[in-house]
Amino acid sequence: MAEPFKSYDIRGIYPKEIDENFAYKLGRAIVVALKSSKIVVGRDCRLSSPALTKSLIYGITDQGADVVDIGLTSTPVCFFEAEKNDVVMVSASHNPPEYNGFKITQKGVIKLGKETGLKKIEDIYRADEFPDVDKKGNVVEKDAVKSYVEKIRSIVKADFKPLKVLIDTGNGMGGLIVPEVLKGLPVKYEIMFKEPDGRFPNHMPNPTKPENTKDLQDKIKKGNYDLGAAYDADCDRIFFIDETGERIRADHILVLLAQFFSKRSKRVARSLVTWLC
């Protein structure tokens, strides 16, 4: 059996490597490790996400912390919530549908990996000894998308020429989030595979692999589009296609973004290092 605790997150095959009992104990371990009084919890559209999320929330509240359940959402929305809260996103990102996992972000947008706190959570989880609490936590629900969109709009202020864009959200969370972000902008867009479906019936949710952008590329070649964009399942990975239907290297996009933001703020890194693997 593969080890669910990875270097930067937790993921594995459901229910062989990760199941409801795993999620429950993990919830308790997170509260103890982070000394949390409140945790925001979101999830993607994978078929196992509702059950894992429910068990995770039980674990968190049984250990005495409150939960803000933001429901179906994206990892960037969770990062936004992590400015002021500890956050757990139930998702296996770009992995195939039989996988699921947990992305943990500490208040202050500190993404937890083995070197930044995940190892402590793992140790507490494996010890399987949790302190008693006087009172269980409560659960409230929240729509976090509106405030996230407002924040994005406040950051990205520029004059856009009218664009015609084809977007492949790959039956992931982009189908819910992207239209809200683009609403009111001078962008004419179409969305392929918009409906969230955790089976990912049209292609795997990993746009970095060429076979998963073939449908998008073919349609761009046949149409009159300025740009194409493909998202992974939880919306924290994107790949761009040019107007001719060719894939644009991710490091080229990174340089363009750095140039754009460096003109707007001094708080931009002047050195970029990328790994292509």
C-alpha positions as CSV (number, residue, x, y, z in Angstrom):
1,M,0.0,0.0,0.0
2,A,1.3,3.4,-0.9
3,E,2.0,6.0,1.8
4,P,-0.7,8.7,1.8
5,F,1.4,11.3,3.6
6,K,3.4,12.9,0.7
7,S,6.0,15.8,0.8
8,Y,3.4,18.5,0.2
9,D,0.0,17.0,0.8
10,I,-1.9,13.9,1.6
11,R,-3.4,11.7,-1.2
12,G,-4.1,8.1,-2.1
13,I,-6.6,5.7,-3.7
14,Y,-10.0,5.7,-2.1
15,P,-10.9,3.6,-0.2
16,K,-7.8,1.4,-0.3
17,E,-5.3,4.0,1.0
18,I,-7.6,6.8,2.3
19,D,-11.1,6.2,3.7
20,E,-13.6,7.8,6.2
21,N,-11.7,6.5,9.3
22,F,-8.5,8.0,7.9
23,A,-10.3,11.4,7.4
24,Y,-11.8,11.3,10.9
25,K,-8.4,10.7,12.6
26,L,-6.8,13.3,10.3
27,G,-9.3,15.9,11.4
28,R,-8.5,15.3,15.0
29,A,-4.7,15.3,14.4
30,I,-4.9,18.7,12.5
31,V,-6.7,20.4,15.4
32,V,-4.1,19.1,17.9
33,A,-1.1,19.9,15.7
34,L,-2.2,23.4,14.7
35,K,-4.0,24.2,18.0
36,S,-6.9,25.3,15.9
37,S,-10.1,26.8,17.3
38,K,-11.7,27.1,13.8
39,I,-11.0,25.4,10.5
40,V,-12.4,26.1,7.0
41,V,-13.2,23.0,5.0
42,G,-13.8,22.8,1.2
43,R,-14.0,20.0,-1.3
44,D,-13.8,19.2,-5.0
45,C,-16.3,17.2,-7.0
46,R,-14.8,13.7,-6.7
47,L,-17.3,11.0,-5.9
48,S,-15.6,10.2,-2.6
49,S,-15.3,13.9,-1.5
50,P,-18.6,14.2,0.3
51,A,-18.0,11.1,2.5
52,L,-14.4,12.1,3.3
53,T,-15.4,15.7,4.1
54,K,-18.2,14.5,6.4
55,S,-15.8,12.3,8.4
56,L,-13.1,15.0,8.4
57,I,-15.6,17.5,9.9
58,Y,-16.6,15.0,12.5
59,G,-13.0,14.6,13.5
60,I,-12.4,18.3,13.7
61,T,-15.5,19.0,15.8
62,D,-15.0,16.0,18.1
63,Q,-11.6,17.5,18.9
64,G,-13.2,20.8,19.9
65,A,-12.7,23.1,16.9
66,D,-15.4,24.8,14.9
67,V,-15.8,24.2,11.2
68,V,-16.8,26.6,8.4
69,D,-18.0,24.4,5.6
70,I,-17.6,26.2,2.2
71,G,-18.7,23.2,0.2
72,L,-17.8,22.6,-3.4
73,T,-15.0,25.0,-4.2
74,S,-11.5,25.4,-5.6
75,T,-8.1,25.3,-4.0
76,P,-7.5,29.0,-4.8
77,V,-10.6,29.9,-2.9
78,C,-9.2,27.9,0.0
79,F,-5.9,29.8,-0.2
80,F,-7.9,33.0,0.0
81,E,-9.7,31.8,3.1
82,A,-6.3,30.8,4.6
83,E,-5.4,34.5,4.9
84,K,-7.3,34.4,8.2
85,N,-8.0,30.8,8.9
86,D,-6.6,27.3,9.0
87,V,-8.0,25.5,5.9
88,V,-8.4,21.9,4.6
89,M,-9.3,21.3,1.0
90,V,-10.5,17.7,0.2
91,S,-9.1,17.1,-3.2
92,A,-6.5,15.0,-5.1
93,S,-5.9,17.9,-7.5
94,H,-5.0,16.6,-11.0
95,N,-4.9,12.9,-10.1
96,P,-7.3,10.3,-11.6
97,P,-10.8,9.9,-10.1
98,E,-10.0,6.9,-7.9
99,Y,-7.7,9.2,-5.9
100,N,-8.5,11.7,-3.2
101,G,-6.6,13.6,-0.6
102,F,-6.2,16.6,1.7
103,K,-4.4,19.9,1.2
104,I,-3.8,21.7,4.5
105,T,-3.0,25.4,4.7
106,Q,-2.3,27.2,8.0
107,K,-3.5,30.6,8.8
108,G,-1.4,33.2,7.0
109,V,-1.4,31.1,3.8
110,I,1.2,28.7,5.0
111,K,0.9,25.6,2.8
112,L,1.9,22.6,5.0
113,G,4.4,20.1,3.7
114,K,6.7,17.7,5.5
115,E,9.1,20.5,6.4
116,T,6.4,23.0,7.5
117,G,4.1,21.1,9.8
118,L,2.7,18.1,7.9
119,K,5.1,15.7,9.6
120,K,3.8,16.8,13.0
121,I,0.3,16.1,11.9
122,E,1.4,12.7,10.6
123,D,3.1,11.8,13.9
124,I,-0.1,12.7,15.9
125,Y,-2.2,10.8,13.5
126,R,-0.1,7.7,13.8
127,A,0.1,7.9,17.6
128,D,-3.7,7.7,17.6
129,E,-3.9,9.3,21.0
130,F,-6.0,12.5,21.2
131,P,-6.6,14.6,24.3
132,D,-10.1,14.9,25.7
133,V,-12.0,18.1,25.1
134,D,-14.7,19.8,27.2
135,K,-16.9,20.7,24.3
136,K,-17.3,19.7,20.7
137,G,-17.1,22.2,17.9
138,N,-19.9,23.6,15.8
139,V,-20.4,23.7,12.0
140,V,-21.6,26.6,10.0
141,E,-21.9,26.9,6.2
142,K,-20.5,29.8,4.1
143,D,-20.4,30.8,0.5
144,A,-16.8,31.9,0.0
145,V,-16.8,32.5,-3.7
146,K,-18.2,36.0,-3.7
147,S,-15.5,37.5,-1.5
148,Y,-12.8,35.6,-3.4
149,V,-14.0,37.0,-6.7
150,E,-14.1,40.5,-5.3
151,K,-10.5,40.1,-4.1
152,I,-9.4,38.9,-7.6
153,R,-11.1,41.8,-9.2
154,S,-9.3,44.2,-6.9
155,I,-5.9,42.7,-7.8
156,V,-6.2,42.4,-11.5
157,K,-7.2,45.9,-12.8
158,A,-6.1,46.5,-16.4
159,D,-7.5,47.5,-19.7
160,F,-8.4,44.4,-21.6
161,K,-9.0,44.2,-25.3
162,P,-12.1,42.1,-26.1
163,L,-11.1,38.5,-26.2
164,K,-12.8,35.3,-27.4
165,V,-11.6,32.5,-25.1
166,L,-12.3,28.8,-25.1
167,I,-12.0,27.2,-21.6
168,D,-11.8,23.5,-20.7
169,T,-12.7,23.1,-17.0
170,G,-12.4,19.3,-17.4
171,N,-15.6,18.5,-15.4
172,G,-13.8,20.0,-12.4
173,M,-14.4,23.0,-10.1
174,G,-13.6,25.5,-12.7
175,G,-17.1,25.1,-14.1
176,L,-18.4,26.7,-10.9
177,I,-15.6,29.3,-10.3
178,V,-14.5,30.6,-13.7
179,P,-17.8,32.0,-14.8
180,E,-18.0,34.0,-11.6
181,V,-14.5,35.5,-12.1
182,L,-15.1,36.4,-15.7
183,K,-18.6,37.9,-15.2
184,G,-18.8,41.5,-16.5
185,L,-15.3,41.4,-18.1
186,P,-14.9,42.2,-21.8
187,V,-14.3,38.5,-22.5
188,K,-16.5,36.3,-24.7
189,Y,-15.9,32.8,-23.6
190,E,-17.2,29.2,-24.0
191,I,-16.6,26.4,-21.5
192,M,-16.1,22.8,-22.5
193,F,-17.0,20.1,-20.0
194,K,-18.4,22.6,-17.6
195,E,-20.5,20.3,-15.4
196,P,-18.5,19.1,-12.3
197,D,-18.4,15.3,-12.5
198,G,-15.9,13.5,-10.3
199,R,-15.7,10.6,-12.8
200,F,-14.0,13.0,-15.2
201,P,-15.6,11.3,-18.2
202,N,-14.1,13.4,-21.0
203,H,-10.4,13.3,-20.0
204,M,-8.2,13.1,-16.9
205,P,-8.0,16.4,-15.0
206,N,-4.4,17.1,-15.7
207,P,-3.8,19.7,-18.4
208,T,0.0,19.5,-18.3
209,K,-0.3,16.2,-20.2
210,P,-0.9,16.9,-24.0
211,E,-3.5,14.1,-24.4
212,N,-5.8,16.0,-22.0
213,T,-5.8,19.2,-24.0
214,K,-6.4,17.6,-27.4
215,D,-10.2,18.3,-27.5
216,L,-9.5,22.0,-26.6
217,Q,-6.7,22.3,-29.2
218,D,-8.8,20.7,-31.9
219,K,-11.7,23.1,-31.3
220,I,-9.5,26.1,-31.3
221,K,-8.0,25.1,-34.6
222,K,-11.5,24.9,-36.1
223,G,-12.8,28.1,-34.6
224,N,-11.9,31.8,-34.3
225,Y,-10.4,32.0,-30.7
226,D,-7.8,34.3,-29.3
227,L,-6.8,32.0,-26.5
228,G,-7.5,28.6,-24.8
229,A,-7.2,27.6,-21.2
230,A,-7.4,24.2,-19.5
231,Y,-7.8,23.7,-15.7
232,D,-7.2,20.8,-13.5
233,A,-9.9,19.4,-11.1
234,D,-9.4,21.8,-8.2
235,C,-8.5,24.9,-10.3
236,D,-4.9,25.4,-9.0
237,R,-3.3,24.3,-12.3
238,I,-3.8,25.8,-15.7
239,F,-2.4,25.4,-19.1
240,F,-2.8,27.8,-22.0
241,I,-3.3,27.2,-25.7
242,D,-2.5,29.9,-28.3
243,E,-4.8,31.1,-31.2
244,T,-3.4,28.4,-33.5
245,G,-4.2,25.6,-31.2
246,E,-0.6,25.0,-30.0
247,R,0.3,24.5,-26.3
248,I,2.2,27.4,-24.6
249,R,5.0,26.3,-22.3
250,A,4.2,27.0,-18.7
251,D,7.5,28.7,-18.0
252,H,6.8,31.2,-20.8
253,I,3.5,32.1,-19.1
254,L,5.3,32.5,-15.8
255,V,7.7,35.1,-17.4
256,L,4.8,37.0,-19.0
257,L,3.0,37.2,-15.6
258,A,6.2,38.3,-13.9
259,Q,6.7,41.1,-16.4
260,F,3.1,42.2,-16.0
261,F,3.1,42.3,-12.2
262,S,6.6,43.8,-11.9
263,K,5.3,46.9,-13.7
264,R,2.5,47.2,-11.1
265,S,4.3,46.5,-7.8
266,K,7.8,46.4,-6.3
267,R,6.8,43.3,-4.3
268,V,7.6,40.8,-7.1
269,A,10.5,38.4,-7.2
270,R,13.3,39.5,-9.5
271,S,14.6,36.0,-10.0
272,L,12.7,33.0,-11.4
273,V,13.7,29.4,-11.1
274,T,11.7,26.6,-12.8
275,W,11.8,22.8,-12.8
276,L,10.7,21.0,-15.9
277,C,10.1,17.4,-15.2
